[in-house]
């Protein structure tokens, strides 16, 4: 989002954010006074479409456009034109309430026109800022990124517009408070104002996309907007589960859970796998042995540093909840490559009302490429007789919270055997355990654990989800197709 110096205009930048295709959406002030150098610079960025949000009375008579198509989508009511004074928050509220159809037409033009696209108004601050904010929010860019982009206009606009604005305002009969509000309207871009506008929109319509749909933005338009703006990124998740670290260091004399976490780090670091995020779905300790948490926290910090990616950890039924929260937090949320990873607490075997409400609140704003939900108890049952009834209790409550959401995959553990399924139309992957593999063929009263620990790699994209269980112990090699290929690679 660094500013671009272009001769003949100002407030020029490419809109950037998680999951967005670089240099696809640009924004600026008016292009009426571009010189040849300015046109050449914008052409060098490959601009193919310019969306002008001004009405005919605001445009210069001379054509100074370059090798691009100009589409006119006036946002203010042409009968009144741009406001000369007023409160910036009220101006935004009026645009959203009274000009929803015009905003949708401009957004449809952005979605369906050849890219890269440049959007501008007079200063590139208010109309441009509001349209860009709606576009980014609709495809799931976090509000913090949207507000940061919007706020950059203030420092860019004031040096170019302040003198002219003050001359304009001297001709208006404004008291000091009205004069101050008018200066803010013309020159500033306070992030709190846009933040409040988006919050108010969601309070009244549920989501930004619901607001747009109410004004004629179709599912096909939304798909076109996502295709235009979003990078077709794949999220690679390193999925660990059921470590069962013991205070005596070794579970059942043979299993050192913390050492196995470090061994995973070594294996992955030396392989061709490049995870974007690590997800650990519970039962870090064995029988609530919270004394293992400091060493586990250190091991996860090492994992984070060695693999260069965030680590999301949720508790399981074997974890001690208060100590777990102290070391690993609660309700983690990470944004990676336009995906969002949400951790959900099911340590008691179900999801609390409070956590369901928090989940619903978080999911109200979609992520750019979708959300991955991580929890301990799978919301689907295991076929193993020994695990009958051990899945998530009251799964219908979780299904209701996920209805209509952007969740593309659910990752879970608990069963100590890998398994795939579908829950509420969402792919589910149950990862194997780092402690032991459970025999799924035993009678209900018999549990057999094999020393066959494993971890998983899960890949999520717009095209689907795939999951691969990987044994931690190197198996015997039956054959090798290349003398230079090692078992570890």
C-alpha positions as CSV (number, residue, x, y, z in Angstrom):
1,X,0.0,0.0,0.0
2,X,2.9,2.3,-0.6
3,X,2.1,5.5,-2.3
4,X,3.0,5.9,-6.0
5,X,4.1,9.3,-7.2
6,X,2.3,10.1,-10.5
7,X,2.7,13.4,-12.3
8,X,-0.6,15.2,-12.6
9,X,-2.5,13.5,-9.8
10,X,-2.0,12.4,-6.2
11,X,-3.2,9.8,-3.6
12,X,-2.2,7.0,-5.9
13,X,-1.5,3.5,-4.5
14,X,-2.2,-0.2,-5.2
15,X,-4.6,-1.7,-2.7
16,X,-2.9,-4.6,-0.9
17,X,-4.0,-7.1,1.7
18,X,-4.0,-10.8,2.7
19,X,-5.3,-12.9,-0.1
20,X,-5.4,-10.1,-2.7
21,X,-3.7,-10.4,-6.1
22,X,-1.0,-7.7,-6.1
23,X,-1.4,-4.7,-8.4
24,X,-4.9,-5.6,-9.5
25,X,-6.8,-2.8,-7.8
26,X,-5.5,0.8,-7.7
27,X,-7.0,4.0,-6.3
28,X,-6.2,7.6,-6.8
29,X,-7.4,11.2,-7.0
30,X,-8.8,12.5,-10.4
31,X,-6.8,11.9,-13.5
32,X,-7.9,15.1,-15.4
33,X,-4.5,16.7,-15.2
34,X,-2.2,13.8,-16.0
35,X,0.7,14.7,-18.1
36,X,2.4,12.3,-20.5
37,X,4.8,11.1,-17.8
38,X,1.9,10.4,-15.5
39,X,-0.1,8.5,-18.2
40,X,3.0,6.5,-19.0
41,X,3.6,5.5,-15.4
42,X,0.0,4.3,-14.9
43,X,0.2,2.4,-18.2
44,X,3.3,0.8,-17.0
45,X,1.2,-0.8,-14.2
46,X,-1.0,-2.2,-16.9
47,X,-4.1,-0.2,-16.0
48,X,-6.9,-1.4,-18.3
49,X,-10.0,0.0,-16.7
50,X,-10.6,3.3,-14.9
51,X,-13.8,3.7,-12.8
52,X,-14.6,7.4,-12.3
53,X,-17.0,7.9,-9.4
54,X,-17.7,11.6,-10.2
55,X,-20.7,13.1,-12.1
56,X,-20.4,15.0,-15.4
57,X,-20.2,18.4,-13.7
58,X,-17.0,17.5,-11.8
59,X,-15.0,16.3,-14.9
60,X,-12.6,18.3,-17.0
61,X,-13.6,18.8,-20.6
62,X,-10.3,17.7,-22.0
63,X,-9.6,14.0,-22.3
64,X,-6.3,13.1,-20.6
65,X,-6.8,9.3,-20.4
66,X,-4.3,6.7,-21.4
67,X,-4.7,3.3,-23.0
68,X,-7.6,2.3,-20.8
69,X,-11.4,2.2,-20.8
70,X,-13.1,4.7,-18.6
71,X,-16.4,3.7,-16.9
72,X,-18.5,6.4,-15.2
73,X,-20.3,5.4,-12.0
74,X,-21.4,8.6,-10.2
75,X,-22.0,7.9,-6.5
76,X,-23.4,11.2,-5.3
77,X,-26.9,12.1,-6.4
78,X,-26.4,14.1,-9.6
79,X,-29.1,16.5,-8.6
80,X,-27.1,17.6,-5.5
81,X,-23.5,16.7,-6.4
82,X,-20.7,16.4,-3.8
83,X,-21.5,18.1,-0.4
84,X,-19.5,21.3,0.3
85,X,-19.9,20.9,4.1
86,X,-21.2,18.5,6.6
87,X,-20.2,15.8,9.0
88,X,-18.1,13.0,7.3
89,X,-19.9,10.2,9.2
90,X,-23.3,11.5,8.1
91,X,-22.1,11.8,4.5
92,X,-21.0,8.1,4.5
93,X,-24.3,7.1,6.1
94,X,-26.3,8.9,3.4
95,X,-24.2,7.3,0.7
96,X,-24.8,3.9,2.1
97,X,-28.5,4.5,2.8
98,X,-29.5,6.4,-0.3
99,X,-27.0,5.4,-3.0
100,X,-26.8,1.6,-2.5
101,X,-27.8,1.0,-6.1
102,X,-25.1,3.3,-7.4
103,X,-22.5,1.7,-5.1
104,X,-23.5,-1.8,-6.4
105,X,-23.3,-0.7,-10.0
106,X,-19.8,0.7,-9.4
107,X,-18.8,-2.4,-7.6
108,X,-20.1,-4.6,-10.4
109,X,-18.1,-2.5,-12.8
110,X,-15.0,-3.2,-10.7
111,X,-15.7,-6.9,-10.6
112,X,-16.5,-7.3,-14.3
113,X,-14.1,-4.9,-16.1
114,X,-10.7,-5.9,-17.4
115,X,-8.0,-5.7,-14.8
116,X,-5.9,-4.0,-13.4
117,X,-8.6,-1.5,-12.4
118,X,-8.1,2.0,-11.0
119,X,-10.9,3.7,-9.0
120,X,-11.0,7.4,-8.4
121,X,-13.2,10.3,-7.5
122,X,-11.9,13.9,-6.9
123,X,-9.5,13.4,-4.1
124,X,-9.6,9.5,-4.0
125,X,-10.7,9.7,-0.4
126,X,-14.4,9.4,0.4
127,X,-16.3,7.8,-2.5
128,X,-13.2,5.9,-3.6
129,X,-12.5,4.9,0.1
130,X,-16.1,3.7,0.6
131,X,-16.2,1.7,-2.6
132,X,-12.8,0.1,-2.0
133,X,-13.8,-0.7,1.6
134,X,-17.0,-2.5,0.4
135,X,-15.1,-4.4,-2.2
136,X,-12.5,-5.6,0.3
137,X,-15.0,-6.4,3.1
138,X,-17.1,-8.4,0.6
139,X,-14.3,-10.7,-0.2
140,X,-13.2,-11.1,3.4
141,X,-10.2,-8.8,3.9
142,X,-9.9,-8.0,7.6
143,X,-11.2,-4.6,8.8
144,X,-7.8,-3.7,10.1
145,X,-6.3,-3.8,6.6
146,X,-9.3,-1.9,5.1
147,X,-9.0,0.9,7.7
148,X,-5.2,1.1,7.3
149,X,-5.6,1.6,3.5
150,X,-8.4,4.2,4.0
151,X,-6.4,6.2,6.6
152,X,-3.5,6.7,4.2
153,X,-5.5,9.1,2.1
154,X,-5.5,11.8,4.8
155,X,-1.7,12.5,4.6
156,X,-1.9,12.3,0.8
157,X,-4.8,14.6,0.3
158,X,-4.1,17.5,2.6
159,X,-1.0,18.9,0.9
160,X,-2.8,19.0,-2.5
161,X,-6.2,20.1,-1.4
162,X,-6.0,22.2,1.7
163,X,-5.5,25.6,0.1
164,X,-8.4,25.1,-2.4
165,X,-10.7,23.8,0.3
166,X,-10.1,26.7,2.6
167,X,-10.9,29.1,-0.3
168,X,-14.1,27.1,-0.9
169,X,-15.2,27.3,2.8
170,X,-14.6,31.1,3.1
171,X,-17.6,31.5,0.8
172,X,-19.9,29.5,3.0
173,X,-21.6,30.8,6.1
174,X,-20.3,28.3,8.6
175,X,-19.8,28.6,12.4
176,X,-16.5,27.3,13.8
177,X,-17.8,23.8,14.5
178,X,-19.3,23.5,11.1
179,X,-16.1,24.8,9.6
180,X,-14.0,22.2,11.4
181,X,-16.3,19.4,10.3
182,X,-16.2,20.6,6.7
183,X,-12.3,20.6,6.8
184,X,-12.4,17.1,8.1
185,X,-14.9,16.1,5.3
186,X,-12.6,17.5,2.6
187,X,-9.2,16.7,3.9
188,X,-9.1,13.8,6.5
189,X,-9.7,10.1,6.5
190,X,-10.2,9.1,10.2
191,X,-10.3,5.3,10.4
192,X,-12.8,5.4,13.2
193,X,-15.3,7.0,10.8
194,X,-15.1,4.2,8.3
195,X,-14.9,1.6,11.0
196,X,-18.2,3.0,12.5
197,X,-19.8,3.0,9.1
198,X,-18.9,-0.7,8.5
199,X,-20.1,-1.6,12.0
200,X,-23.4,0.2,11.6
201,X,-23.9,-1.5,8.2
202,X,-23.3,-4.9,9.7
203,X,-25.6,-4.1,12.7
204,X,-28.4,-3.3,10.3
205,X,-27.8,-5.8,7.5
206,X,-25.8,-8.7,9.1
207,X,-22.9,-8.6,6.7
208,X,-21.5,-6.4,4.0
209,X,-22.5,-9.0,1.4
210,X,-26.1,-9.0,2.7
211,X,-26.2,-5.2,2.2
212,X,-24.9,-5.5,-1.3
213,X,-27.4,-8.3,-2.1
214,X,-30.2,-6.1,-0.9
215,X,-29.2,-3.6,-3.5
216,X,-29.0,-6.0,-6.4
217,X,-25.5,-7.5,-6.1
218,X,-25.9,-11.1,-7.2
219,X,-24.0,-14.3,-6.3
220,X,-22.5,-14.2,-9.8
221,X,-21.3,-10.6,-9.1
222,X,-19.7,-11.7,-5.9
223,X,-18.0,-14.6,-7.6
224,X,-16.7,-12.2,-10.3
225,X,-15.4,-9.8,-7.5
226,X,-13.6,-12.7,-5.7
227,X,-12.1,-13.8,-9.0
228,X,-11.0,-10.3,-9.8
229,X,-9.4,-9.5,-6.4
230,X,-8.4,-12.8,-4.7
231,X,-5.2,-14.8,-5.3
232,X,-6.0,-18.5,-5.8
233,X,-3.8,-19.3,-2.8
234,X,-3.4,-22.7,-1.3
235,X,-3.1,-22.9,2.5
236,X,-0.8,-25.7,3.7
237,X,-1.6,-26.7,7.3
238,X,0.7,-28.9,9.4
239,X,-1.8,-30.7,11.6
240,X,-0.6,-32.2,14.9
241,X,-2.9,-33.8,17.5
242,X,-3.0,-35.7,20.8
243,X,0.6,-35.3,22.0
244,X,-0.2,-36.6,25.5
245,X,3.0,-35.2,27.0
246,X,3.6,-36.7,30.5
247,X,5.2,-35.3,33.5
248,X,7.4,-38.4,33.7
249,X,8.6,-37.5,30.2
250,X,7.4,-40.8,28.7
251,X,3.9,-42.2,28.3
252,X,3.7,-45.9,28.9
253,X,7.6,-46.0,29.1
254,X,8.1,-45.4,25.4
255,X,6.4,-42.2,24.3
256,X,8.0,-38.8,24.8
257,X,5.4,-36.4,23.4
258,X,7.6,-33.3,23.5
259,X,10.4,-35.1,21.8
260,X,8.0,-36.2,19.1
261,X,6.9,-32.5,18.5
262,X,10.5,-31.6,18.0
263,X,11.0,-34.6,15.6
264,X,8.1,-33.4,13.5
265,X,9.8,-30.0,13.3
266,X,13.0,-31.7,12.1
267,X,11.2,-33.9,9.6
268,X,9.2,-31.0,8.1
269,X,12.1,-28.6,8.1
270,X,14.3,-31.0,6.1
271,X,11.5,-32.0,3.7
272,X,9.9,-30.2,0.7
273,X,6.8,-29.3,2.8
274,X,6.4,-25.6,3.5
275,X,3.5,-25.2,6.0
276,X,1.8,-21.8,6.2
277,X,0.4,-22.6,9.7
278,X,0.6,-25.3,12.3
279,X,-2.6,-26.4,14.0
280,X,-2.5,-28.6,17.2
281,X,-5.9,-30.0,18.0
282,X,-5.8,-30.8,21.7
283,X,-4.7,-33.3,24.3
284,X,-1.3,-31.7,24.7
285,X,-1.0,-33.2,28.2
286,X,-1.8,-36.7,29.5
287,X,-4.5,-36.7,32.2
288,X,-4.3,-32.9,32.8
289,X,-0.6,-32.8,33.7
290,X,-0.2,-29.1,33.3
291,X,3.4,-29.2,34.5
292,X,4.2,-30.3,30.9
293,X,2.9,-27.0,29.5
294,X,6.0,-24.9,29.9
295,X,8.1,-27.4,27.9
296,X,5.3,-27.8,25.3
297,X,5.1,-24.0,24.9
298,X,8.8,-23.9,24.3
299,X,8.6,-26.7,21.8
300,X,5.8,-24.9,19.9
301,X,7.8,-21.6,20.0
302,X,10.7,-23.6,18.4
303,X,8.3,-25.0,15.8
304,X,7.1,-21.5,15.0
305,X,10.6,-20.2,14.5
306,X,12.0,-23.2,12.6
307,X,9.1,-23.4,10.2
308,X,8.4,-19.6,10.0
309,X,4.7,-19.8,10.5
310,X,2.1,-19.3,13.3
311,X,1.0,-22.1,15.6
312,X,-2.7,-22.4,16.6
313,X,-3.3,-24.6,19.6
314,X,-6.7,-25.7,21.1
315,X,-7.4,-27.8,24.2
316,X,-8.6,-31.4,24.5
317,X,-10.4,-33.3,27.2
318,X,-7.1,-34.4,28.7
319,X,-5.9,-30.8,29.1
320,X,-6.2,-28.7,32.3
321,X,-8.3,-25.7,31.1
322,X,-6.9,-22.9,33.3
323,X,-3.2,-23.7,32.9
324,X,-3.8,-24.3,29.2
325,X,-5.3,-20.9,28.7
326,X,-2.4,-19.3,30.6
327,X,0.2,-20.8,28.3
328,X,-1.7,-21.1,25.0
329,X,-4.6,-18.6,25.2
330,X,-8.2,-19.0,24.3
331,X,-10.2,-18.7,21.0
332,X,-7.1,-18.2,18.8
333,X,-7.6,-16.6,15.4
334,X,-4.9,-16.3,12.7
335,X,-5.0,-14.8,9.2
336,X,-2.7,-16.4,6.7
337,X,-2.7,-15.9,2.9
338,X,-6.3,-14.7,3.0
339,X,-7.4,-17.7,5.0
340,X,-8.6,-17.5,8.6
341,X,-7.8,-20.2,11.2
342,X,-10.1,-20.3,14.2
343,X,-9.5,-22.4,17.3
344,X,-12.6,-23.6,19.1
345,X,-12.6,-25.0,22.7
346,X,-14.3,-28.4,23.0
347,X,-12.4,-29.7,26.0
348,X,-15.5,-30.7,27.8
349,X,-16.8,-32.6,24.8
350,X,-19.1,-29.8,23.6
351,X,-19.0,-26.1,22.6
352,X,-20.2,-23.6,25.2
353,X,-22.9,-21.1,24.4
354,X,-20.3,-18.3,25.0
355,X,-17.8,-19.8,22.5
356,X,-20.6,-20.5,20.0
357,X,-21.6,-16.8,20.2
358,X,-17.9,-15.7,19.7
359,X,-17.7,-18.1,16.7
360,X,-20.8,-16.6,15.2
361,X,-19.5,-13.1,15.7
362,X,-16.2,-13.9,14.1
363,X,-17.8,-15.6,11.1
364,X,-20.1,-12.7,10.4
365,X,-17.2,-11.2,8.4
366,X,-15.9,-13.7,5.8
367,X,-12.2,-14.3,5.3
368,X,-10.8,-13.6,1.8
369,X,-10.2,-17.3,0.9
370,X,-12.2,-19.0,3.6
371,X,-11.9,-20.2,7.2
372,X,-10.4,-23.4,8.7
373,X,-12.0,-24.4,12.0
374,X,-9.8,-26.3,14.5
375,X,-11.2,-28.2,17.5
376,X,-10.5,-31.4,19.5
377,X,-13.7,-33.4,19.3
378,X,-14.7,-34.3,15.7
379,X,-18.3,-33.4,14.9
380,X,-18.7,-36.7,13.1
381,X,-18.6,-40.2,14.7
382,X,-15.8,-42.8,14.4
383,X,-16.6,-46.2,13.0
384,X,-14.6,-47.8,15.8
385,X,-16.7,-49.5,18.4
386,X,-14.4,-48.3,21.2
387,X,-15.2,-44.7,20.2
388,X,-18.9,-44.8,20.0
389,X,-20.4,-41.6,21.4
390,X,-17.0,-40.0,21.8
391,X,-17.6,-37.4,19.0
392,X,-18.7,-33.8,19.7
393,X,-21.9,-33.6,21.8
394,X,-24.8,-31.5,20.4
395,X,-23.2,-31.2,16.9
396,X,-26.4,-29.6,15.6
397,X,-25.6,-26.4,17.6
398,X,-22.2,-26.1,15.8
399,X,-23.9,-26.9,12.5
400,X,-26.3,-24.0,13.1
401,X,-23.4,-21.6,13.9
402,X,-21.6,-22.7,10.7
403,X,-24.7,-22.4,8.4
404,X,-23.9,-20.0,5.6
405,X,-20.4,-19.3,6.8
406,X,-17.1,-19.4,4.9
407,X,-15.7,-22.4,6.7
408,X,-14.0,-24.6,4.1
409,X,-12.5,-27.3,6.4
410,X,-12.8,-28.6,10.0
411,X,-9.7,-30.1,11.6
412,X,-10.0,-32.3,14.7
413,X,-8.3,-35.0,16.7
414,X,-9.3,-37.1,19.7
415,X,-9.9,-40.4,18.0
416,X,-6.2,-41.4,17.7
417,X,-6.8,-42.6,14.1
418,X,-7.0,-40.6,10.9
419,X,-10.4,-40.2,9.3
420,X,-12.2,-38.0,6.8
421,X,-15.9,-37.0,6.8
422,X,-18.3,-34.3,6.0
423,X,-20.2,-32.2,8.5
424,X,-22.9,-29.7,7.5
425,X,-21.5,-29.8,4.0
426,X,-17.9,-29.0,5.2
427,X,-15.0,-31.4,4.8
428,X,-13.7,-32.8,8.1
429,X,-10.2,-34.2,8.7
430,X,-9.5,-36.1,11.9
431,X,-5.7,-36.2,12.3
432,X,-3.8,-39.1,13.8
433,X,-2.1,-38.9,17.2
434,X,1.5,-38.3,18.0
435,X,1.1,-40.6,21.0
436,X,-0.3,-43.8,19.5
437,X,-2.6,-45.2,16.8
438,X,-5.8,-46.8,18.0
439,X,-6.8,-50.1,16.6
440,X,-10.3,-49.5,15.1
441,X,-11.2,-53.2,14.8
442,X,-11.3,-54.2,18.5
443,X,-14.5,-54.9,20.6
444,X,-16.0,-52.0,22.4
445,X,-14.4,-53.0,25.7
446,X,-10.9,-53.3,24.4
447,X,-8.4,-50.6,23.5
448,X,-5.2,-51.4,21.6
449,X,-2.7,-48.7,20.9
450,X,0.0,-49.1,18.2
451,X,3.3,-47.3,18.4
452,X,2.6,-45.7,15.0
453,X,2.5,-41.9,15.6
454,X,1.6,-39.6,12.8
455,X,0.9,-36.1,11.8
456,X,-0.9,-34.6,8.8
457,X,-0.6,-32.1,6.0
458,X,-3.9,-30.5,4.9
459,X,-4.1,-28.2,1.9
460,X,-7.1,-25.9,1.4
461,X,-7.9,-23.9,-1.7
462,X,-10.9,-22.5,-3.6
463,X,-10.9,-25.8,-5.5
464,X,-11.2,-28.1,-2.5
465,X,-9.4,-29.7,0.5
466,X,-6.9,-32.6,0.6
467,X,-5.4,-34.3,3.6
468,X,-2.4,-36.6,3.9
469,X,-1.5,-38.6,7.1
470,X,2.3,-39.0,7.4
471,X,3.9,-41.6,9.8
472,X,6.4,-40.1,12.2
473,X,8.4,-43.3,12.2
474,X,10.2,-44.0,8.9
475,X,8.6,-47.2,7.5
476,X,10.6,-50.0,5.8
477,X,11.5,-49.3,2.1
478,X,10.0,-51.9,-0.2
479,X,11.5,-50.3,-3.4
480,X,13.1,-47.1,-4.6
481,X,12.6,-45.8,-8.1
482,X,15.6,-43.5,-8.1
483,X,19.0,-44.2,-6.5
484,X,19.2,-40.5,-5.5
485,X,15.8,-40.4,-3.7
486,X,15.9,-41.1,0.1
487,X,13.1,-42.4,2.2
488,X,13.1,-39.1,4.2
489,X,12.6,-37.0,1.1
